[in-house]
Amino acid sequence: MNLSDLKGGHAVASCLSLTFMLLLHILDVCMSESNHAECPESCFCSESVDGGLMVRCRDMNLIAVPHGLPNNTRHLYLDNNLLFTIPSDSFIGLPLLFKLDLSHNRLVHLEPGAFRGQADSLSSLDLSFNLLETLDPEAFGDLRAQTNLSHNPWLCDCRLQLAMPQLLLDPSSLAEVVCNTSEPEELGAQGMPFILVATDLDFCAALRRTTDFAMLITMFGWFTMVISYLVYYVRHNQEDAIRHLEYLKSLPNRQGRSGESLTRSTWL
């Protein structure tokens, strides 16, 4: 192999390396453009400073969570829309979702599994300024995001009192989580911050009394059934015993009559 062949080989290798780098660059550009192309028509997408995409879908009169959200969405803003409910698995395809803003909508219900798949990534959840009255813990699952629940018409009852401790609430919003109504009404929680009344009032006391009363009724019913069965059993066995006793009493008379008949036949 001469010197010219070596120079030719190096030239070919350099050309192939340059071609490979160019292909990688084109592929990277195409992937970046494809991510932006996936942005829903009702949203605006841009690069987030902490990686992934920032997807803004605010003020679009949306009545449902948009379909086809990019799977590298990092910040999602759905505030100031007309969302009525959050169905199950609404954000299941967003493994990088860090912040979710659902404030200023018309939310009245969060279905079980609404935030399924977000336990490891979601850090901030804003549900303020909606129409939520109560919470279903199954909607949040193992979610540990700092949650803003302020400015909703909350029904302060046993269910809410049991659900609240399962959430990591935004401390700055606690004073604005106010009881619009309460159950039972005589507790006088209306207009009070829930965090204050929940530490002093037991919304579940009435429910426990109702449960205890129901258990008492059930136990009384079972007790009545047992007593009735015992009475029936005693009476049934008492009648059998009486019939058996009468039968035993009749046995000597029959034996006596048999002996008397035998004596008479002997004399004759």
Protein Blocks (a to p, Z undefined) as FASTA:
>chain_A
ZZklmmmmmmmmmmmmmmmmmmmmmmmmmmmmmmmmmpcfkbccdddfkgpjdddfehkl
pabdcehiafkbfbdcfehiabfbdcehklmmmmkbmbdcfehiabfbdcehklgoilmm
mmbdcfehiabfbdcfklnmmafbdcdfehiacdddfklmmmmmmpccdfklmmmmccfb
dcdfklopgopafklmmmmpcfklmmmmmmmmmmmmmmmmmmmmmmmmmmmmmmmmmmmm
mmmmmmmmmmmmmmmmmmmmmmmmmmZZ
